[in-house]
Each structure stands twice: as structure tokens, then as C-alpha cells.
Amino acid sequence: MLVYRFKITSEEHEEFLREVLIQPNQRFLDFHTCLMESSDLFFCEHASFFLTDKKYRKNTEISLHPVAREVKRYNQELDEVVVTTVTTRLMKDSKLKDYIEDPHQRLIYEYSGNANHTFLIELVKIADADGETYFPRCTKWMGELPKKPEIIPEPPQPEVSKPKESQPKIPLPDLSALSRLDGIEEDEEEIAKIDSNLSDFIFAGKPDETRDPAPANSVTEPDDESPEQDNGDSREVDDLDEGMEHLEDYKDIDRIGMTYSGYGEGSDDD
């Protein structure tokens, strides 16, 4: 069983070197995976192999994902250069043995991910597998690719609510001062004096004509010595009220209602 031995160098970093063993019937996708793992390239947006001549001039492209490209070709029948659109071949469908014709075949591998890298690949030997069963595998590596510092996004900061404006504190009176009121007793004579002179406090500074000692809506209590007015209706009602607990006890409801209201037809106001 034959294996290909490829030497891989970096176009940007001279100290970088890898050697990979891979079988002819394996696919370019296997080669791509081995190159990524041996170079610590774990994130890939796009990658392509290019078959080249001895001066590394690109020819056929074999890509990780399908890519449509415009290709200029000379058309002998039209005797002019014609631009045509072609879709690249895919790594998963392409075996190495179908594209390796030169024992010193050269290729270019372009990688695009968190950084862009270009690798120069050369077939240095076709040999027996010597009982090896695991392919592809990296048998030699030197140097490392520089890694860009990983930018870790800052976590979103929680919104800080503005502190509420503190209200000024009202100082509380000293409760011990209230103990001074415990021994105070009410002076009834002083209270009576204040009540009798209340009008003087209310109308202090006002002219005398503005004072109204007896408001219009106030009710003047009858003098105890004045004789009672003779009102026959009220006496009649009082007589009826004695000994009656319910409205149904009245024999003449209408007459009693007119007596109370003062609007009966038999009243003295007619």
C-alpha cells in the first residue's frame, strides 16, 4: 500500500514546517482536516487547495464549499478570450490520486478563518505504508503559527438605577420634655375666663360694628321665666303621643300628619 509524503511550509512564517502522510485514495477533505489539526486551526470559514506548476502558479481549485468563479479561456472557434463561470470542485468529492500526476506535485492551501494563512505544499516522496494503518497523520512539525489575541466581549453591564433623593429628616422633639406636662392640672376658672372672653379674642383689632354677638342662624333658648305659649295643636299631639309605641296606634293618620306639617286644610293659616 502506497502513501504520499507531503512537506508543508508557510508563506508568511519561515520557521513553520509540517510533514503529512496520506493515502492516494483518501480525499482532500481528509488532508484539510489533518492540516488544521496539526496547525491548531480550529475555526474555518473557507479553505481551498490549488494545483500549481513548479513555480506555484495556480490552476485547478478544490474548495471546502462550492464557489462560483469567472474563468477566462481562449476560444479557438471564436478566436477570442471568453469569460465563463465555473463552480469549483469540492474536497469531499475529490480523491488525491485523481489529481496527483507529477511525483513532485506542488499545491497551495489557503485557509480563511480567524486569520488568513497560505501554505506551500510539495510531494516529496511516494513510499510503502510499512504496516502503518492510521492515515492521514502528521509525522513532523516545527514552529507554530502566531495566534491573534482572542477578544472576549465584555458582559453587558446591569443598569444602575439612580438613587432616590433623600428627603431631609425632620428632627423629632425630645420626648423627655413632655414629662414636664405630667404635673399640670386644668384650671377651671382660667378655662371659664377664656370662654367668656372668646369674642374678644376673635374680634380683636376689628371695628365694633363688625361684631355680631348673636348670629342670624343661632337659636335663642327661651327664658325659663317666660310663660309657655298656649298652643292647642301641640297639646293635642302630646296627648296622642302618650301611650303609643307604633304608628298604627293612631286612629287618624292623615290628621296627625297635617298637624305636624302645618299644611292641613283646617289650620289657622287659611
Buried (B, 14 or more C-beta within 10 A) or exposed (E): EEBBBBBBBBEEEEEBBBBBBBBBEBBBBBBBBBBBEBBEBEEBEEBBBBBBEEEBEEEEBBBBEEBEEEEEEEEEEEEEEEEEEEEBBBBEEBBBEEBBEEEEBBBBBBBEBEEEBEBBBBBEEEEEEEEEEEBBBBEEBEBEBEEEEEEEEEEEEEEEEEEEEEEEEEEEEEEEEEEEEEEEEEEEEEEEEEEEEEEEEEBEEEEEEEEEEEEEEEEEEEEEEEEEEEEEBEEEEEEBEEEEEEEEEBEEEEBBEBBEEEEBEEEEEE
